[in-house]
Amino acid sequence: MIRSDIRALAAYHVQDSDGLIKLDAMENPFPMPDELRRDWAERLAATDINRYPDADMAGLRRTIAEHEDVEPGQVLIGNGSDEIIQMLLMAVDAGTCVTPAPTFVMYDLISRWLRRPVATVPLDSDFSLDEDLFLNICGREKAEIAFLACPNNPTGNLWPRQTIEKITDNFQGLLVIDEAYGPFADRSHVSMISANTVVLRTFSKLGWAGLRLGYLLGEADLIAHLNKVRLPYNINSLTQASAAFLFEHFSLFEKQAAVIRAERGRMTAALMGIGGIEVFASQTNFLLVRVGDAQQLFGQLLERGILIKNMHAAGGLLDNCLRITIGTPEENDAVLAAFRELTS
Ligand SMILES: Cc1ncc(COP(=O)(O)O)c(C=O)c1O
């Protein structure tokens, strides 16, 4: 009954984080202020959940379009950007999907679900991307779709503009530039949108991870076709009402992102000062570090109530690497204290 390749897959595992300082999933660590929660609850209470959600989401698309300075017809909304990755991989012609390695796992995983071949382009040891190699592999594989996470997860770096431009100028398939970490990066790629280049964004990292709201920006023709593989009511009424409300308070989340960026700078300097830790430059809300024994340190941090992400099992360039989401200043202090104690 169940396909053998699906049987062979491991289910996506989310580690239990009850009672822990949770720094494993690139969430915004700041809870919503109480007075905002009350107003938000009122807005939700006015939502008619006996009715199906607004399927077209004209209002939400207009709000996002204004926010991004594009036309509403250029916006496709998904239940998290994960769902949009799935829509893209369903809608694009059969053929290879190309991704750098290492990168965000869902490009590979969803391709497998859909029986789409995947070819990977290994990053250099400093996590740089060789654009000629990338284009050669795309050509060799006759790739129909490629993903570039800009900045990249889990490495945290943002490849130079010229690298991305060379790929957009020469790749013949659909190029998806995934800006999940856009709120923490120095550069956006929205100006690179073309007939075969789209930009994927999400509100998850900015503070709305629980809502599941992502969007794709592209040329209107392409977006209209992709919209045909979107389930009619993919964004529920509570998420739509919440997003309308939260957009009225958007500056709060932008201020929090600024604090996270500043904390990222502080954490980078402090971890580098400890010694014995390689800290990679990051344009995201997390830091990738390489330590002597990632497996052991991960376990010791867990014993001290700190949950980060152990990347060691992925091997290769991620040998002995840990990924630490930037938390509140207090949480970050706890991480630094534990690192100082455990690595000295
Ligand atoms: C590069 C990248 N893209 C997309 C996502 C998925 O985000 P969402 O919560 O919008 O599904 C993530 C989540 O970690 C990510 O790292």
The ligand as an SDF file (V2000), in Angstrom:
LIG
                    3D

 16 16  0  0  0  0  0  0  0  0999 V2000
   15.8860   28.3400    4.2660 C   0  0  0  0  0  0  0  0  0  0  0  0
   14.5440   28.0380    4.8410 C   0  0  0  0  0  0  0  0  0  0  0  0
   13.4720   28.1180    4.0500 N   0  0  0  0  0  0  0  0  0  0  0  0
   12.2360   27.8590    4.5050 C   0  0  0  0  0  0  0  0  0  0  0  0
   12.0350   27.4970    5.8210 C   0  0  0  0  0  0  0  0  0  0  0  0
   10.6490   27.1340    6.2650 C   0  0  0  0  0  0  0  0  0  0  0  0
    9.9900   28.1980    6.8450 O   0  0  0  0  0  0  0  0  0  0  0  0
    8.4440   28.1860    7.1400 P   0  0  0  0  0  0  0  0  0  0  0  0
    8.3080   28.2340    8.6150 O   0  0  0  0  0  0  0  0  0  0  0  0
    7.9180   29.4240    6.4630 O   0  0  0  0  0  0  0  0  0  0  0  0
    7.8490   26.9470    6.5290 O   0  0  0  0  0  0  0  0  0  0  0  0
   13.1200   27.4050    6.6900 C   0  0  0  0  0  0  0  0  0  0  0  0
   12.9260   26.9840    8.0950 C   0  0  0  0  0  0  0  0  0  0  0  0
   13.8070   26.7370    8.8390 O   0  0  0  0  0  0  0  0  0  0  0  0
   14.4030   27.6700    6.1780 C   0  0  0  0  0  0  0  0  0  0  0  0
   15.4950   27.5660    6.9520 O   0  0  0  0  0  0  0  0  0  0  0  0
  1  2  1  0
  2  3  1  0
  2 15  2  0
  3  4  2  0
  4  5  1  0
  5  6  1  0
  5 12  2  0
  6  7  1  0
  7  8  1  0
  8  9  2  0
  8 10  1  0
  8 11  1  0
 12 13  1  0
 12 15  1  0
 13 14  2  0
 15 16  1  0
M  END
$$$$
